[in-house]
Amino acid sequence: MTAVSAARHAASAPEGAAVPAPSCRLCGAPLTRTFVDLGMSPPCETYPTAEQVDGPEVFYPLHVRVCEQCLLVQLPAYVPAEDIFDDYAYFSSYSASWVEHARRYVDGAVERLGLTPERSFVVEVASNDGYLLRHVVDRGIRCLGIEPSGNVAAAAVERGVPTVVEFLGEETGRRVRAEHGPADLVVANNVFAHVPDIVDFSRGLRQLVADDGRVSIEIPHLLRLVEGNEYDTIYHEHYSYLSLLTTQRVLAAAGLTVVDVDELPSHGGSLRTWSVPTPDVGSEAGSGGGPAGDVPEPSAAVARVLAAEAAAGLHTVEGHAGFAEQVAAVRDDVLRFLLTARREGKRVVAYGAPGKGNTLLNHCGVRPDLIEFAVDRNPYKHGRFTPGMHLPIHAPEALDAARPDYVVVMPWNLRQEISAQLAHVADWGGRLVTFLPRLEVFEPGT
């Protein structure tokens, strides 16, 4: 039973009747242990228009559990993926640093795997607006994007990136492989956590990749989320919160073996795993991967990251306790700062209206009486409002017109890039603020 069906069952059940717990999306065990409960929030990328802002708005739980059997930390699928990604508001190319991150990745992957225009094929799943594959196109290497959101896929096609509008699963992977051939490299950056049926998605990756190819996945690292109080990465489109251990377990269920891992600073601390097809698993995708000797031994980096997770307690159920108290402390600091600023007559606005920021705004109850408005570079959001708390969203020029005392950098993971963009805020004596990983007030340009 899904979380949504469980909630409907609860509404119709006799008073006092027990409601079944949601089940783990990896092993099927009942999910009875809480990791953190952030209360109720609307989907973070649903930005209401001026015509919609006074209408009804649907809120869903943000109640994250940890499976006591396989340790997968997960948010039940309160909101269907189709509802989230049908008309998506996130376009990767609006972040210059993220486009540069993608370029460096492509350069490294081409060298690592010996990809060439003559014989190579690259597939990216959740390819967004072509932010990464545009660098593959520039190299003359054949590629294909698979993107569920039609509006952002259209932007990729305009950039010359071939893209199909699909949700990936085992059947989709099989059809794409039959039409386009097996891929030497399958890329899945910051999407692995976004799929409710993570095993079927992983089987789709296995279908796409050649038996001698590689699957590269980037995920926010659960270890860094806990260490850095990064709870704004919890929202309805993030169904799973992954350690390397649980990533290995999910991929193994689909016939993929992790052989290497890179630790990255992006999104507050991420992992990039490199996987190969497991011999004799998923043989319908190809020959089955060949003899056991074809799979390399996992690198020393894999052992190092697993050891760090174990030392932090993430390889036991009990080691996941305590995060809720850390989150409560962050909320207290945020509200104390904003209430003090209001009492002192200070003006506060936000720079950026990312989906992750909406988790924090709703959890802390931050409305326009505490932060007047937000500005964002994405024209899609201009004239709209943040979900739930309804902060107006304007073009960046509104920031200079308002000349606020404090500018809250909502995408704190891009602090260095944004601080440089906002260096001129110092001209009127303004200061910048981040709320996570901890509340910090600092000078623009630093």
Secondary structure, 3 states (H helix, E strand, C coil): CCHHHHHHHHHHCCCCCCCCCCECCCCCCECCEEEEEEEEECCCCCCCCCCCCCCCCCCEEEEEEECCCCCCEECCCCCCHHHHHCCCCCCHHHCHHHHHHHHHHHHHHHHHHCCCCCCCEEEEECCCCCCCHHHHHHCCCEEEEECCCHHHHHHHHHCCCCEECCCCCHHHHHHHHHHHCCEEEEEEECCHHHCCCHHHHHHHHHHHEEEEEEEEEEEEEHHHHHHCCCHHHCCCCCCEEECHHHHHHHHHHCCEEEEEEEEECHHHCEEEEEEEECCCCCHHHCCCCCCHHHCCCCCHHHHHHHHHHHHCCCCCCHHHCCHHHHHHHHHHHHHHHHHHHHHCCCCEEEECCCHHHHHHHHHHCCCCCCCCCEECCCHHHCCCECCCCCCEEECCHHHHHHCCCEEEECCHHHHHHHHHHCHHHHHHCCEEEECCCCCEEECCCC
